[in-house]
Amino acid sequence: MKQFHLSLSRDAESNNQVKDMKEDILQQIESSYKMVCEERNKEAPFGLVIDGKALEIALRGDVKDEFLQLAVNCASVICCRVSPKQKALITRLVKQYTGKTTLAIGDGANDVGMIQEADIGVGISGMEGMQAVMASDFSLPQFRFLERLLIVHGHWCYQRISKMVLYFVYKNVAFGLTLFYYELYTSFSGEVLYDDWYMTMFNVMLTSLPVIALGVLEQDVSSDICLQFPALYQQGPRNVHFSWSRIIGWILNGVVSSLVIFLANIYILSPTAMRENGFVADIDSLVYGALPPNFSGNAFQVLVEGIGPAPLYWMITVLVVVVSLLPYFIHIVIQRSYFPMDDHIIQEMEQCYKKYDVRDNEMWDFLISLKKLAVKRAIAIGHVQLANKFDLKVLQAPGIFPITFVFTC
């Protein structure tokens, strides 16, 4: 890693000296940024080291933008001998300049301002008291647990929240549109398709447990695999699983499911004689759930007498479920076969780990039989052992965190 050092040899005692120092720092920044721009290897990492005196000048006026432009093009920025105010200020400026989510971690009272200024604050409980812990969003007993907090739980939480929200969108679109279709079918008579209690309890009880289970228990890969492939964390910053294309796709999936549910019941069950005496239970099968018990004491007998004994009803129920889920499974098969994502490849590799021992040559032979593109993508995600085994060049994956600022007092 190439490093740049920005420093001042003396303190400013007059306005002229401040002006000279500003020109000196600006010249150092411009020369460093020029080296970054002239670097042929665009993926080469750079490091920036700056002390408190130079940082005070760099954060002033017109020099501030030049300094931030250089800092955001470096993989790591180390600020030495800085004050608590400077820590908070640089955190605020980076957050405003880049528009990215920032995380600050500290263990003492000097880090409180920085922790509060960042989007996510992490405090370490230790020898320097509990001030940082009290001001933070997350508390850790040791710094080494930060890796697991971000790489494992950060990835899991992003997966769970995104899938849970999309699940909510899907099921409510599929449920709500059937009501709209029924109004069209009845010429906007004002009659509802479902019973009031059913509509009230749909989100509260009838469909709440699957969503809660998905939001609490979902794990696309194990914790060991998350630590072995830390670049999976980049799915969160890149917003892979909660992009507009995903949202629109789940909305369209809900539209398709609602059409299947409504049309299958309307045009297959309606003209069918389902009672023992030969009468049809067409409109009754649609509105029996909309009639309250005090309106008709035997309204719900339609289920027992007309619909329950009919094999066609249960066949349609199974058919509607299968056809409604068919677009989703087709999408999954096509995506995993022809357009696999990073987590899909790693899930297949995880199954290999479960089937074979890591030291077993049969496992490596199996992995060699995979497509070369999939192997290269797995190497790019972070599996260096595959690169050594296949004698392939390790592809440079993007950094897990775009910029890392380190402050020392």
C-alpha positions as a Markdown table, in Angstrom:
| # | Residue | x | y | z |
|---|---|---|---|---|
| 1 | Met | 0.0 | 0.0 | 0.0 |
| 2 | Lys | 1.4 | 3.4 | -1.0 |
| 3 | Gln | 1.2 | 6.0 | 1.8 |
| 4 | Phe | 1.0 | 9.8 | 1.8 |
| 5 | His | 2.1 | 11.8 | 4.9 |
| 6 | Leu | 0.6 | 15.3 | 5.5 |
| 7 | Ser | 2.3 | 17.1 | 8.4 |
| 8 | Leu | 3.6 | 20.4 | 9.7 |
| 9 | Ser | 6.9 | 21.0 | 11.4 |
| 10 | Arg | 5.8 | 24.0 | 13.5 |
| 11 | Asp | 2.8 | 25.8 | 15.0 |
| 12 | Ala | 1.3 | 28.9 | 13.5 |
| 13 | Glu | 2.0 | 32.1 | 15.4 |
| 14 | Ser | 0.9 | 34.7 | 13.0 |
| 15 | Asn | -1.5 | 35.1 | 10.1 |
| 16 | Asn | 1.3 | 35.0 | 7.6 |
| 17 | Gln | 2.5 | 31.7 | 9.0 |
| 18 | Val | -1.1 | 30.3 | 8.8 |
| 19 | Lys | -1.2 | 31.3 | 5.2 |
| 20 | Asp | 2.1 | 29.7 | 4.5 |
| 21 | Met | 1.0 | 26.5 | 6.2 |
| 22 | Lys | -2.2 | 26.4 | 4.3 |
| 23 | Glu | -0.3 | 26.7 | 1.0 |
| 24 | Asp | 2.1 | 24.0 | 2.2 |
| 25 | Ile | -0.7 | 21.6 | 3.1 |
| 26 | Leu | -2.6 | 22.4 | -0.1 |
| 27 | Gln | 0.6 | 21.7 | -2.1 |
| 28 | Gln | 1.0 | 18.3 | -0.4 |
| 29 | Ile | -2.6 | 17.4 | -1.0 |
| 30 | Glu | -2.4 | 18.3 | -4.7 |
| 31 | Ser | 0.8 | 16.3 | -5.2 |
| 32 | Ser | -0.7 | 13.3 | -3.4 |
| 33 | Tyr | -3.9 | 13.4 | -5.4 |
| 34 | Lys | -2.0 | 13.7 | -8.6 |
| 35 | Met | -0.2 | 10.5 | -7.8 |
| 36 | Val | -3.5 | 8.8 | -7.2 |
| 37 | Cys | -4.8 | 9.9 | -10.5 |
| 38 | Glu | -1.7 | 8.9 | -12.4 |
| 39 | Glu | -1.6 | 5.4 | -10.9 |
| 40 | Arg | -2.1 | 2.9 | -13.7 |
| 41 | Asn | -3.5 | 0.2 | -11.4 |
| 42 | Lys | -6.9 | 1.6 | -10.5 |
| 43 | Glu | -7.3 | -1.0 | -7.8 |
| 44 | Ala | -4.1 | -0.1 | -6.0 |
| 45 | Pro | -4.8 | 0.9 | -2.4 |
| 46 | Phe | -3.5 | 4.1 | -0.9 |
| 47 | Gly | -3.1 | 5.2 | 2.7 |
| 48 | Leu | -3.1 | 8.7 | 4.1 |
| 49 | Val | -1.4 | 9.7 | 7.4 |
| 50 | Ile | -2.1 | 13.2 | 8.8 |
| 51 | Asp | -1.4 | 14.7 | 12.2 |
| 52 | Gly | -3.6 | 17.0 | 14.3 |
| 53 | Lys | -1.8 | 20.2 | 13.3 |
| 54 | Ala | -2.0 | 19.5 | 9.6 |
| 55 | Leu | -5.6 | 18.3 | 10.0 |
| 56 | Glu | -6.6 | 21.6 | 11.6 |
| 57 | Ile | -5.3 | 23.5 | 8.5 |
| 58 | Ala | -6.8 | 20.9 | 6.1 |
| 59 | Leu | -10.3 | 21.3 | 7.5 |
| 60 | Arg | -10.3 | 25.1 | 6.9 |
| 61 | Gly | -12.2 | 26.8 | 4.0 |
| 62 | Asp | -11.0 | 26.0 | 0.5 |
| 63 | Val | -8.5 | 23.3 | 1.6 |
| 64 | Lys | -11.3 | 21.2 | 3.1 |
| 65 | Asp | -12.7 | 20.1 | -0.2 |
| 66 | Glu | -9.3 | 19.2 | -1.6 |
| 67 | Phe | -8.5 | 17.2 | 1.5 |
| 68 | Leu | -11.8 | 15.3 | 1.4 |
| 69 | Gln | -11.3 | 14.5 | -2.3 |
| 70 | Leu | -7.9 | 12.9 | -1.5 |
| 71 | Ala | -9.2 | 11.1 | 1.6 |
| 72 | Val | -12.1 | 9.4 | -0.1 |
| 73 | Asn | -9.7 | 8.0 | -2.8 |
| 74 | Cys | -7.6 | 6.3 | -0.1 |
| 75 | Ala | -8.4 | 2.9 | 1.4 |
| 76 | Ser | -7.3 | 4.0 | 4.9 |
| 77 | Val | -6.8 | 7.4 | 6.6 |
| 78 | Ile | -4.9 | 7.7 | 9.9 |
| 79 | Cys | -5.3 | 10.9 | 11.9 |
| 80 | Cys | -2.7 | 11.2 | 14.6 |
| 81 | Arg | -2.9 | 13.4 | 17.7 |
| 82 | Val | -6.3 | 14.7 | 17.1 |
| 83 | Ser | -8.8 | 16.3 | 19.5 |
| 84 | Pro | -12.3 | 15.0 | 20.2 |
| 85 | Lys | -13.8 | 17.9 | 18.3 |
| 86 | Gln | -11.7 | 17.0 | 15.2 |
| 87 | Lys | -12.8 | 13.4 | 15.4 |
| 88 | Ala | -16.5 | 14.5 | 15.4 |
| 89 | Leu | -15.8 | 17.1 | 12.6 |
| 90 | Ile | -14.1 | 14.7 | 10.3 |
| 91 | Thr | -16.8 | 12.1 | 10.8 |
| 92 | Arg | -19.5 | 14.7 | 9.9 |
| 93 | Leu | -17.7 | 16.0 | 6.9 |
| 94 | Val | -17.1 | 12.5 | 5.5 |
| 95 | Lys | -20.8 | 11.6 | 6.0 |
| 96 | Gln | -21.9 | 14.8 | 4.2 |
| 97 | Tyr | -19.3 | 14.7 | 1.5 |
| 98 | Thr | -19.8 | 11.0 | 0.5 |
| 99 | Gly | -23.4 | 10.5 | 1.4 |
| 100 | Lys | -22.5 | 7.0 | 2.7 |
| 101 | Thr | -23.4 | 5.3 | 6.0 |
| 102 | Thr | -20.7 | 5.9 | 8.5 |
| 103 | Leu | -19.7 | 3.8 | 11.6 |
| 104 | Ala | -17.6 | 5.0 | 14.5 |
| 105 | Ile | -16.1 | 2.9 | 17.2 |
| 106 | Gly | -14.4 | 4.1 | 20.4 |
| 107 | Asp | -13.7 | 3.2 | 24.0 |
| 108 | Gly | -13.4 | 6.4 | 25.9 |
| 109 | Ala | -14.9 | 9.8 | 26.6 |
| 110 | Asn | -12.8 | 11.4 | 23.8 |
| 111 | Asp | -14.8 | 9.3 | 21.3 |
| 112 | Val | -18.3 | 10.2 | 22.4 |
| 113 | Gly | -18.7 | 13.1 | 19.9 |
| 114 | Met | -17.5 | 10.9 | 17.0 |
| 115 | Ile | -19.8 | 8.1 | 18.0 |
| 116 | Gln | -22.8 | 10.4 | 18.2 |
| 117 | Glu | -22.0 | 12.0 | 14.9 |
| 118 | Ala | -21.7 | 8.8 | 13.0 |
| 119 | Asp | -24.8 | 6.9 | 11.6 |
| 120 | Ile | -23.9 | 3.8 | 13.7 |
| 121 | Gly | -21.9 | 4.1 | 16.9 |
| 122 | Val | -20.1 | 1.2 | 18.6 |
| 123 | Gly | -18.7 | 1.5 | 22.1 |
| 124 | Ile | -16.1 | -0.8 | 23.7 |
| 125 | Ser | -16.4 | -1.3 | 27.4 |
| 126 | Gly | -13.0 | -1.3 | 29.0 |
| 127 | Met | -10.5 | 0.5 | 31.2 |
| 128 | Glu | -11.6 | 4.0 | 30.1 |
| 129 | Gly | -15.1 | 3.9 | 31.5 |
| 130 | Met | -18.5 | 3.5 | 30.1 |
| 131 | Gln | -19.0 | 6.9 | 28.4 |
| 132 | Ala | -18.5 | 5.5 | 24.9 |
| 133 | Val | -20.8 | 2.6 | 25.6 |
| 134 | Met | -23.6 | 4.8 | 26.9 |
| 135 | Ala | -23.5 | 7.0 | 23.8 |
| 136 | Ser | -23.3 | 4.1 | 21.3 |
| 137 | Asp | -25.9 | 2.0 | 19.4 |
| 138 | Phe | -24.0 | -1.2 | 20.0 |
| 139 | Ser | -21.7 | -2.3 | 22.8 |
| 140 | Leu | -18.8 | -4.7 | 22.6 |
| 141 | Pro | -16.6 | -6.1 | 25.3 |
| 142 | Gln | -13.6 | -6.3 | 22.9 |
| 143 | Phe | -12.6 | -4.8 | 19.6 |
| 144 | Arg | -12.2 | -8.2 | 17.9 |
| 145 | Phe | -15.9 | -8.8 | 18.1 |
| 146 | Leu | -16.5 | -6.0 | 15.6 |
| 147 | Glu | -15.7 | -8.4 | 12.8 |
| 148 | Arg | -18.5 | -10.7 | 13.8 |
| 149 | Leu | -20.9 | -7.9 | 14.4 |
| 150 | Leu | -20.5 | -6.5 | 10.9 |
| 151 | Ile | -19.6 | -9.5 | 8.7 |
| 152 | Val | -22.0 | -12.0 | 10.3 |
| 153 | His | -24.9 | -10.2 | 12.0 |
| 154 | Gly | -24.7 | -7.3 | 9.6 |
| 155 | His | -25.1 | -9.6 | 6.6 |
| 156 | Trp | -27.9 | -11.6 | 8.3 |
| 157 | Cys | -29.8 | -8.6 | 9.4 |
| 158 | Tyr | -29.7 | -7.0 | 5.9 |
| 159 | Gln | -31.0 | -10.3 | 4.4 |
| 160 | Arg | -33.7 | -10.7 | 7.0 |
| 161 | Ile | -35.0 | -7.1 | 6.8 |
| 162 | Ser | -35.0 | -6.9 | 3.0 |
| 163 | Lys | -36.7 | -10.3 | 2.6 |
| 164 | Met | -39.3 | -9.6 | 5.4 |
| 165 | Val | -40.3 | -6.3 | 3.9 |
| 166 | Leu | -40.6 | -7.8 | 0.4 |
| 167 | Tyr | -42.7 | -10.6 | 1.8 |
| 168 | Phe | -45.0 | -8.0 | 3.4 |
| 169 | Val | -45.3 | -6.3 | 0.0 |
| 170 | Tyr | -46.0 | -9.5 | -1.8 |
| 171 | Lys | -48.7 | -10.9 | 0.4 |
| 172 | Asn | -50.6 | -7.6 | 0.8 |
| 173 | Val | -50.6 | -7.0 | -2.9 |
| 174 | Ala | -51.9 | -10.5 | -3.6 |
| 175 | Phe | -54.5 | -10.1 | -0.9 |
| 176 | Gly | -55.7 | -6.6 | -1.7 |
| 177 | Leu | -56.0 | -7.0 | -5.4 |
| 178 | Thr | -58.4 | -9.9 | -5.0 |
| 179 | Leu | -60.8 | -7.4 | -3.3 |
| 180 | Phe | -60.4 | -5.0 | -6.3 |
| 181 | Tyr | -61.0 | -7.8 | -8.8 |
| 182 | Tyr | -64.2 | -8.8 | -7.0 |
| 183 | Glu | -65.5 | -5.2 | -7.1 |
| 184 | Leu | -65.0 | -5.2 | -10.9 |
| 185 | Tyr | -66.7 | -8.6 | -11.1 |
| 186 | Thr | -69.8 | -7.3 | -9.1 |
| 187 | Ser | -69.9 | -3.9 | -10.9 |
| 188 | Phe | -68.7 | -2.1 | -7.8 |
| 189 | Ser | -71.6 | -3.2 | -5.7 |
| 190 | Gly | -69.8 | -2.4 | -2.5 |
| 191 | Glu | -69.9 | -6.0 | -1.3 |
| 192 | Val | -66.6 | -7.3 | 0.1 |
| 193 | Leu | -65.2 | -10.7 | -0.8 |
| 194 | Tyr | -64.0 | -11.7 | 2.7 |
| 195 | Asp | -65.5 | -11.5 | 6.1 |
| 196 | Asp | -64.6 | -8.5 | 8.2 |
| 197 | Trp | -62.9 | -10.6 | 10.8 |
| 198 | Tyr | -60.8 | -12.4 | 8.2 |
| 199 | Met | -59.6 | -9.1 | 6.7 |
| 200 | Thr | -58.8 | -7.8 | 10.2 |
| 201 | Met | -56.8 | -10.8 | 11.2 |
| 202 | Phe | -55.1 | -11.4 | 7.9 |
| 203 | Asn | -51.9 | -9.5 | 8.9 |
| 204 | Val | -52.3 | -9.8 | 12.6 |
| 205 | Met | -52.6 | -13.6 | 13.0 |
| 206 | Leu | -53.1 | -15.5 | 9.8 |
| 207 | Thr | -49.9 | -14.5 | 8.0 |
| 208 | Ser | -47.8 | -13.0 | 10.8 |
| 209 | Leu | -45.9 | -16.1 | 11.9 |
| 210 | Pro | -44.2 | -16.8 | 8.6 |
| 211 | Val | -43.0 | -13.2 | 8.3 |
| 212 | Ile | -41.8 | -13.1 | 11.9 |
| 213 | Ala | -39.9 | -16.4 | 11.4 |
| 214 | Leu | -38.3 | -15.1 | 8.2 |
| 215 | Gly | -37.3 | -11.9 | 9.9 |
| 216 | Val | -35.8 | -13.6 | 12.9 |
| 217 | Leu | -34.4 | -17.0 | 11.8 |
| 218 | Glu | -33.4 | -16.5 | 8.1 |
| 219 | Gln | -29.7 | -17.4 | 7.4 |
| 220 | Asp | -28.7 | -17.7 | 3.8 |
| 221 | Val | -25.2 | -18.9 | 4.8 |
| 222 | Ser | -23.7 | -20.0 | 8.1 |
| 223 | Ser | -21.6 | -17.8 | 10.4 |
| 224 | Asp | -18.4 | -19.6 | 9.5 |
| 225 | Ile | -19.0 | -19.0 | 5.8 |
| 226 | Cys | -19.7 | -15.4 | 6.4 |
| 227 | Leu | -16.4 | -15.0 | 8.1 |
| 228 | Gln | -14.6 | -17.0 | 5.3 |
| 229 | Phe | -16.2 | -14.8 | 2.6 |
| 230 | Pro | -16.3 | -11.3 | 4.1 |
| 231 | Ala | -17.0 | -9.7 | 0.8 |
| 232 | Leu | -20.6 | -10.9 | 1.2 |
| 233 | Tyr | -21.1 | -7.9 | 3.4 |
| 234 | Gln | -20.9 | -5.7 | 0.3 |
| 235 | Gln | -24.4 | -6.9 | -0.7 |
| 236 | Gly | -25.7 | -4.5 | 2.0 |
| 237 | Pro | -23.9 | -1.3 | 0.8 |
| 238 | Arg | -24.7 | -2.2 | -2.8 |
| 239 | Asn | -28.3 | -2.8 | -1.8 |
| 240 | Val | -28.5 | -6.0 | -3.8 |
| 241 | His | -31.6 | -7.5 | -2.2 |
| 242 | Phe | -33.7 | -4.4 | -1.7 |
| 243 | Ser | -33.2 | -2.6 | -5.0 |
| 244 | Trp | -36.1 | -1.1 | -7.0 |
| 245 | Ser | -35.9 | -4.0 | -9.5 |
| 246 | Arg | -36.5 | -6.4 | -6.6 |
| 247 | Ile | -39.4 | -4.4 | -5.2 |
| 248 | Ile | -41.1 | -4.1 | -8.6 |
| 249 | Gly | -40.5 | -7.9 | -9.2 |
| 250 | Trp | -42.2 | -8.8 | -5.9 |
| 251 | Ile | -45.1 | -6.5 | -6.7 |
| 252 | Leu | -45.5 | -8.1 | -10.1 |
| 253 | Asn | -45.3 | -11.5 | -8.4 |
| 254 | Gly | -48.2 | -10.4 | -6.1 |
| 255 | Val | -50.2 | -9.3 | -9.1 |
| 256 | Val | -49.8 | -12.7 | -10.8 |
| 257 | Ser | -50.7 | -14.5 | -7.6 |
| 258 | Ser | -53.8 | -12.4 | -7.1 |
| 259 | Leu | -55.0 | -13.1 | -10.7 |
| 260 | Val | -54.4 | -16.8 | -10.3 |
| 261 | Ile | -56.3 | -16.9 | -7.0 |
| 262 | Phe | -59.3 | -14.9 | -8.2 |
| 263 | Leu | -59.7 | -16.3 | -11.8 |
| 264 | Ala | -59.2 | -19.9 | -10.8 |
| 265 | Asn | -62.0 | -19.7 | -8.2 |
| 266 | Ile | -64.3 | -17.7 | -10.4 |
| 267 | Tyr | -64.1 | -19.6 | -13.6 |
| 268 | Ile | -63.5 | -23.1 | -12.4 |
| 269 | Leu | -65.7 | -23.3 | -9.3 |
| 270 | Ser | -68.6 | -21.1 | -10.4 |
| 271 | Pro | -70.2 | -23.3 | -13.2 |
| 272 | Thr | -69.7 | -26.5 | -11.2 |
| 273 | Ala | -72.5 | -28.4 | -9.5 |
| 274 | Met | -71.2 | -29.2 | -6.1 |
| 275 | Arg | -74.2 | -30.1 | -4.0 |
| 276 | Glu | -75.7 | -33.5 | -3.6 |
| 277 | Asn | -79.1 | -32.4 | -5.1 |
| 278 | Gly | -77.4 | -31.0 | -8.2 |
| 279 | Phe | -77.6 | -27.3 | -7.4 |
| 280 | Val | -74.6 | -25.2 | -8.0 |
| 281 | Ala | -72.8 | -23.5 | -5.2 |
| 282 | Asp | -71.4 | -20.7 | -7.3 |
| 283 | Ile | -72.1 | -17.3 | -5.8 |
| 284 | Asp | -72.5 | -19.0 | -2.4 |
| 285 | Ser | -68.9 | -20.2 | -2.4 |
| 286 | Leu | -67.8 | -16.6 | -3.0 |
| 287 | Val | -69.9 | -14.7 | -0.5 |
| 288 | Tyr | -70.3 | -17.2 | 2.3 |
| 289 | Gly | -67.3 | -15.7 | 4.1 |
| 290 | Ala | -68.7 | -12.2 | 3.7 |
| 291 | Leu | -71.9 | -13.0 | 5.5 |
| 292 | Pro | -71.9 | -12.5 | 9.2 |
| 293 | Pro | -73.4 | -15.3 | 11.4 |
| 294 | Asn | -76.2 | -13.0 | 12.6 |
| 295 | Phe | -77.4 | -12.5 | 9.0 |
| 296 | Ser | -77.9 | -16.1 | 8.3 |
| 297 | Gly | -77.5 | -18.9 | 10.7 |
| 298 | Asn | -76.7 | -21.5 | 8.1 |
| 299 | Ala | -74.5 | -19.3 | 5.8 |
| 300 | Phe | -71.3 | -21.2 | 6.8 |
| 301 | Gln | -73.0 | -24.5 | 6.0 |
| 302 | Val | -71.9 | -23.9 | 2.4 |
| 303 | Leu | -68.4 | -25.0 | 3.4 |
| 304 | Val | -69.6 | -28.1 | 5.1 |
| 305 | Glu | -72.4 | -29.1 | 2.6 |
| 306 | Gly | -71.3 | -27.7 | -0.7 |
| 307 | Ile | -67.6 | -27.1 | -0.8 |
| 308 | Gly | -66.1 | -29.5 | 1.8 |
| 309 | Pro | -67.3 | -32.8 | 0.2 |
| 310 | Ala | -66.3 | -31.7 | -3.3 |
| 311 | Pro | -62.8 | -33.1 | -4.4 |
| 312 | Leu | -62.7 | -30.3 | -7.0 |
| 313 | Tyr | -62.5 | -27.7 | -4.2 |
| 314 | Trp | -59.4 | -29.3 | -2.7 |
| 315 | Met | -57.8 | -29.9 | -6.1 |
| 316 | Ile | -58.3 | -26.2 | -6.9 |
| 317 | Thr | -56.8 | -25.2 | -3.6 |
| 318 | Val | -53.7 | -27.2 | -4.3 |
| 319 | Leu | -53.6 | -26.0 | -7.9 |
| 320 | Val | -53.9 | -22.3 | -6.9 |
| 321 | Val | -51.0 | -22.7 | -4.5 |
| 322 | Val | -48.7 | -24.4 | -7.0 |
| 323 | Val | -49.5 | -22.0 | -9.9 |
| 324 | Ser | -49.1 | -19.0 | -7.6 |
| 325 | Leu | -45.6 | -20.0 | -6.5 |
| 326 | Leu | -44.6 | -21.2 | -10.0 |
| 327 | Pro | -43.3 | -17.8 | -11.2 |
| 328 | Tyr | -41.1 | -17.5 | -8.2 |
| 329 | Phe | -39.5 | -20.9 | -8.6 |
| 330 | Ile | -39.0 | -20.4 | -12.3 |
| 331 | His | -37.2 | -17.1 | -11.5 |
| 332 | Ile | -35.0 | -18.9 | -8.9 |
| 333 | Val | -34.0 | -21.7 | -11.3 |
| 334 | Ile | -33.1 | -19.3 | -14.1 |
| 335 | Gln | -31.2 | -17.0 | -11.8 |
| 336 | Arg | -29.2 | -19.7 | -10.1 |
| 337 | Ser | -28.5 | -21.5 | -13.4 |
| 338 | Tyr | -27.5 | -18.6 | -15.6 |
| 339 | Phe | -27.2 | -15.5 | -13.5 |
| 340 | Pro | -25.9 | -16.6 | -10.1 |
| 341 | Met | -25.2 | -14.1 | -7.4 |
| 342 | Asp | -22.4 | -14.3 | -4.9 |
| 343 | Asp | -24.5 | -15.8 | -2.2 |
| 344 | His | -25.8 | -18.5 | -4.5 |
| 345 | Ile | -22.3 | -19.7 | -5.5 |
| 346 | Ile | -21.3 | -19.7 | -1.8 |
| 347 | Gln | -24.4 | -21.7 | -0.8 |
| 348 | Glu | -23.4 | -24.4 | -3.4 |
| 349 | Met | -19.8 | -24.4 | -2.0 |
| 350 | Glu | -21.2 | -24.7 | 1.5 |
| 351 | Gln | -23.0 | -27.8 | 0.5 |
| 352 | Cys | -19.7 | -29.2 | -0.8 |
| 353 | Tyr | -18.1 | -28.5 | 2.6 |
| 354 | Lys | -20.9 | -30.5 | 4.2 |
| 355 | Lys | -20.6 | -33.4 | 1.8 |
| 356 | Tyr | -16.8 | -33.6 | 1.7 |
| 357 | Asp | -14.0 | -32.9 | 4.1 |
| 358 | Val | -12.0 | -29.8 | 3.3 |
| 359 | Arg | -8.8 | -31.9 | 3.2 |
| 360 | Asp | -10.5 | -34.5 | 0.9 |
| 361 | Asn | -9.2 | -34.4 | -2.7 |
| 362 | Glu | -12.6 | -35.5 | -3.9 |
| 363 | Met | -14.0 | -32.2 | -2.8 |
| 364 | Trp | -11.4 | -30.3 | -4.8 |
| 365 | Asp | -12.1 | -32.5 | -7.9 |
| 366 | Phe | -15.8 | -31.6 | -7.6 |
| 367 | Leu | -15.1 | -27.9 | -7.3 |
| 368 | Ile | -12.7 | -28.1 | -10.3 |
| 369 | Ser | -15.7 | -29.6 | -12.3 |
| 370 | Leu | -17.6 | -26.4 | -11.7 |
| 371 | Lys | -17.7 | -23.7 | -14.4 |
| 372 | Lys | -14.5 | -21.7 | -14.5 |
| 373 | Leu | -16.5 | -18.5 | -14.2 |
| 374 | Ala | -18.1 | -19.7 | -11.0 |
| 375 | Val | -14.7 | -20.6 | -9.5 |
| 376 | Lys | -13.3 | -17.2 | -10.4 |
| 377 | Arg | -16.2 | -15.5 | -8.8 |
| 378 | Ala | -15.8 | -17.6 | -5.7 |
| 379 | Ile | -12.2 | -16.6 | -5.6 |
| 380 | Ala | -13.1 | -12.9 | -6.0 |
| 381 | Ile | -15.4 | -13.2 | -3.1 |
| 382 | Gly | -12.5 | -14.1 | -0.9 |
| 383 | His | -11.7 | -17.8 | -1.0 |
| 384 | Val | -7.9 | -17.7 | -1.4 |
| 385 | Gln | -7.5 | -21.4 | -0.8 |
| 386 | Leu | -9.3 | -22.1 | -4.1 |
| 387 | Ala | -6.8 | -19.8 | -5.8 |
| 388 | Asn | -3.9 | -21.7 | -4.5 |
| 389 | Lys | -5.4 | -25.1 | -5.3 |
| 390 | Phe | -6.4 | -24.1 | -8.9 |
| 391 | Asp | -3.3 | -22.1 | -9.5 |
| 392 | Leu | -5.4 | -19.1 | -10.6 |
| 393 | Lys | -4.8 | -15.4 | -10.1 |
| 394 | Val | -6.8 | -14.1 | -7.2 |
| 395 | Leu | -9.2 | -11.5 | -8.5 |
| 396 | Gln | -9.2 | -8.3 | -6.5 |
| 397 | Ala | -12.5 | -7.9 | -4.9 |
| 398 | Pro | -13.7 | -4.5 | -3.8 |
| 399 | Gly | -12.9 | -3.5 | -0.3 |
| 400 | Ile | -15.4 | -4.5 | 2.4 |
| 401 | Phe | -15.5 | -0.9 | 3.7 |
| 402 | Pro | -14.8 | 1.9 | 1.2 |
| 403 | Ile | -12.8 | 4.1 | 3.6 |
| 404 | Thr | -11.4 | 3.5 | 7.0 |
| 405 | Phe | -10.5 | 6.4 | 9.3 |
| 406 | Val | -8.3 | 5.7 | 12.3 |
| 407 | Phe | -7.9 | 8.4 | 15.0 |
| 408 | Thr | -5.2 | 8.5 | 17.7 |
| 409 | Cys | -5.2 | 10.9 | 20.6 |
